[in-house]
Amino acid sequence: MKIIPYQNNPHHLAQLVDLINYCQNIEAKLAIKMAEQDDVFQIPTYYQQTGGNFWIALDQNQVVGSIALLPIDNQTAVLKKFFTYPKFRGNPVHLGSQLYHELSEFARKNKFERIVLDTPELETRSHYFYEKHGFKQVTPANFNVSYAYPDRNSRLYELYLN
């Protein structure tokens, strides 16, 4: 297993689309179309050239996980596109924790002070993960940041970095 910054690779992009579709639509039944998330098709310009990054996890050259950090300004960035196939969650791999570690180290190194995110209300496993890692749920009125996301009765979270 290795986690690397995304590089423009049609094979990996196709696998990433499969991963996102599986997690969002097959597993979670959220009915989110890829047309609602065209950022996936412009990763270098949308994430990497704006001061953020996008990582993929590879298992035998197959994309099995992803996570991204999208800067909003010099202090705040959004955690996005956090997906793993079920067999890589929890013991023994803990791929989610590995991906999150990459993102949080990058955020600290680049002096971001706050990470925010949205996640569908029904994704309780995700809520547990974020809360375990120090994220606090906030109301839309107290979120104080705006970015596009496919809203599925979403919970909003924030984490202030030390």
C-alpha positions as semicolon CSV with decimal commas, in nm:
position;residue;x (nm);y (nm);z (nm)
1;M;0,000;0,000;0,000
2;K;0,129;0,342;-0,086
3;I;-0,023;0,689;-0,066
4;I;0,090;0,936;-0,329
5;P;-0,014;1,279;-0,453
6;Y;-0,238;1,244;-0,756
7;Q;-0,063;1,267;-1,092
8;N;-0,257;1,310;-1,413
9;N;-0,308;0,946;-1,511
10;P;-0,621;0,836;-1,702
11;H;-0,603;0,485;-1,555
12;H;-0,594;0,614;-1,197
13;L;-0,863;0,872;-1,275
14;A;-1,098;0,599;-1,405
15;Q;-1,033;0,395;-1,089
16;L;-1,092;0,702;-0,872
17;V;-1,428;0,762;-1,041
18;D;-1,516;0,396;-0,973
19;L;-1,417;0,436;-0,606
20;I;-1,623;0,753;-0,562
21;N;-1,923;0,602;-0,739
22;Y;-1,900;0,288;-0,526
23;C;-1,877;0,474;-0,195
24;Q;-2,136;0,742;-0,271
25;N;-2,391;0,562;-0,482
26;I;-2,364;0,186;-0,440
27;E;-2,270;0,172;-0,072
28;A;-2,429;0,490;0,068
29;K;-2,709;0,524;-0,193
30;L;-2,665;0,903;-0,211
31;A;-2,737;0,938;-0,585
32;I;-2,461;1,193;-0,645
33;K;-2,373;1,224;-1,012
34;M;-2,017;1,287;-1,124
35;A;-2,153;1,596;-1,304
36;E;-2,209;1,742;-0,954
37;Q;-1,840;1,697;-0,874
38;D;-1,643;1,794;-1,181
39;D;-1,348;1,885;-0,957
40;V;-1,248;1,518;-0,989
41;F;-1,174;1,578;-1,357
42;Q;-0,954;1,880;-1,290
43;I;-0,752;1,772;-0,985
44;P;-0,424;1,945;-1,080
45;T;-0,584;2,287;-1,136
46;Y;-0,862;2,263;-0,878
47;Y;-0,661;2,125;-0,585
48;Q;-0,287;2,115;-0,645
49;Q;-0,225;2,446;-0,823
50;T;-0,429;2,637;-0,565
51;G;-0,209;2,536;-0,271
52;G;-0,390;2,218;-0,173
53;N;-0,335;1,858;-0,269
54;F;-0,510;1,535;-0,362
55;W;-0,381;1,194;-0,255
56;I;-0,466;0,847;-0,375
57;A;-0,394;0,518;-0,203
58;L;-0,268;0,243;-0,430
59;D;-0,277;-0,128;-0,361
60;Q;-0,094;-0,313;-0,639
61;N;-0,144;-0,007;-0,863
62;Q;-0,520;-0,003;-0,799
63;V;-0,679;0,309;-0,647
64;V;-0,839;0,198;-0,319
65;G;-0,863;0,530;-0,135
66;S;-0,851;0,906;-0,174
67;I;-0,849;1,231;0,021
68;A;-0,809;1,595;-0,080
69;L;-0,743;1,934;0,076
70;L;-0,890;2,239;-0,096
71;P;-0,774;2,581;0,028
72;I;-1,043;2,844;0,081
73;D;-0,800;3,110;0,201
74;N;-0,464;3,123;0,383
75;Q;-0,614;2,988;0,706
76;T;-0,899;2,755;0,606
77;A;-0,907;2,448;0,385
78;V;-1,174;2,188;0,309
79;L;-1,125;1,815;0,353
80;K;-1,281;1,658;0,043
81;K;-1,309;1,334;-0,153
82;F;-1,232;1,108;0,143
83;F;-1,312;0,755;0,028
84;T;-1,186;0,402;0,090
85;Y;-1,312;0,064;-0,016
86;P;-1,462;-0,127;0,281
87;K;-1,192;-0,394;0,302
88;F;-0,930;-0,125;0,372
89;R;-1,121;0,035;0,660
90;G;-1,039;-0,049;1,020
91;N;-0,814;-0,339;1,115
92;P;-0,562;-0,428;0,994
93;V;-0,504;-0,154;0,733
94;H;-0,664;0,162;0,881
95;L;-0,641;0,329;0,539
96;G;-0,866;0,617;0,644
97;S;-0,629;0,707;0,926
98;Q;-0,329;0,681;0,693
99;L;-0,491;0,910;0,437
100;Y;-0,602;1,156;0,704
101;H;-0,248;1,163;0,845
102;E;-0,111;1,268;0,503
103;L;-0,369;1,545;0,478
104;S;-0,322;1,677;0,832
105;E;0,059;1,681;0,801
106;F;0,028;1,875;0,475
107;A;-0,219;2,119;0,633
108;R;0,011;2,183;0,930
109;K;0,319;2,219;0,712
110;N;0,135;2,472;0,497
111;K;0,017;2,663;0,805
112;F;-0,356;2,612;0,766
113;E;-0,532;2,689;1,093
114;R;-0,870;2,531;1,027
115;I;-1,003;2,233;0,833
116;V;-1,373;2,215;0,750
117;L;-1,584;1,950;0,582
118;D;-1,933;1,838;0,494
119;T;-2,063;1,484;0,516
120;P;-2,410;1,337;0,457
121;E;-2,622;1,303;0,772
122;L;-2,671;0,930;0,716
123;E;-2,296;0,857;0,706
124;T;-2,262;0,780;1,077
125;R;-1,935;0,589;1,031
126;S;-1,783;0,907;0,887
127;H;-1,917;1,113;1,178
128;Y;-1,748;0,878;1,424
129;F;-1,417;0,903;1,237
130;Y;-1,419;1,283;1,226
131;E;-1,522;1,323;1,588
132;K;-1,255;1,072;1,696
133;H;-1,000;1,293;1,519
134;G;-1,112;1,610;1,696
135;F;-1,361;1,761;1,453
136;K;-1,656;1,943;1,607
137;Q;-1,997;1,964;1,443
138;V;-2,108;2,320;1,366
139;T;-2,433;2,473;1,249
140;P;-2,453;2,634;0,905
141;A;-2,487;2,975;1,076
142;N;-2,153;2,921;1,255
143;F;-1,967;2,760;0,964
144;N;-1,839;3,093;0,823
145;V;-1,711;2,944;0,498
146;S;-1,867;2,887;0,160
147;Y;-1,779;2,627;-0,103
148;A;-1,972;2,406;-0,343
149;Y;-2,072;2,056;-0,234
150;P;-2,356;1,816;-0,318
151;D;-2,574;1,872;-0,011
152;R;-2,743;1,553;0,111
153;N;-2,874;1,687;0,441
154;S;-2,510;1,737;0,530
155;R;-2,341;1,772;0,865
156;L;-2,075;2,038;0,885
157;Y;-1,757;1,993;1,084
158;E;-1,450;2,200;1,167
159;L;-1,116;2,137;1,330
160;Y;-0,873;2,400;1,452
161;L;-0,514;2,289;1,412
162;N;-0,260;2,358;1,686
